[in-house]
Amino acid sequence: YARESESTEFIIATEKELCYRMKKEMPEKKFYAIKNAICPTMKKITLEKVIKSLEIMKPEIKLDGDIIARAKKPLERMLNIGR
């Protein structure tokens, strides 16, 4: 959203590390992270854990088709941020 928006200032109300990344990718815009925007669950994810999970394909998570359908659009938006 921020990349295509004509606005130049944004309040980021999610994990503060995302704010750092956006500042780096769009230095012409200003991003403000909310105080204490830290997700303890996301902090547990490491590159090593991701690599291991991809190598052994575990843990396996099974989701209901309805949840998959509802999650598809936001996941695609998140992936597009990295492109």
Steps between C-alpha positions, in 0.01 A plus 500: 500500500768749604703445184211602272344763725549871436517551877845558642443406865369175646438358845598133510292315759660159462837342582749788519758316285267551204529875556880475475474310173254749351727794594787326323298423186323838480736762646296783349208414733472519878389201705411507868477180703265489793668459836556142618406354162682174562356158425659241732384219273669653194821546701517119539534455124860475385657435162640172632153384610348591163774312313457192720122504454541520122755218501290257703159645406388502863306602692207429271203730549160401365247775441132501417422601140304804620799630696727445199265696275474791746876512558599494133454871420685642804783250448532603136516866608778422749697309238463789255663735751821302462500512121 
